[in-house]
Amino acid sequence: MNSHDIHEHHEQAAHHHEHAAKHHHEAAKHHKAGDHEKAAHHSKVAHGHHLHATDHHEHASKMHADEHGE
């Protein structure tokens, strides 16, 4: 384990959060326009990005705890 690995997990978590936000905005736009099929698609994609972000967050947190003996 090294700080580069922890850094990468934080970067990947941020990347996935940003993509989730973009898809949530798209879902809202399509929902407002009445295109519920596209809204649902973007909502599902946003959820997938959220899951990936959470996974990277958990890895980074565990690595921090291991590094600091917590």
Secondary structure, DSSP 8 states (H G I E B T S, - for coil): --HHHHHHHHHHHHHHHHHHHHHHHHHHHHHHTT-HHHHHHHHHHHHHHHHHHHHHHHHHHHHHHHHTT-
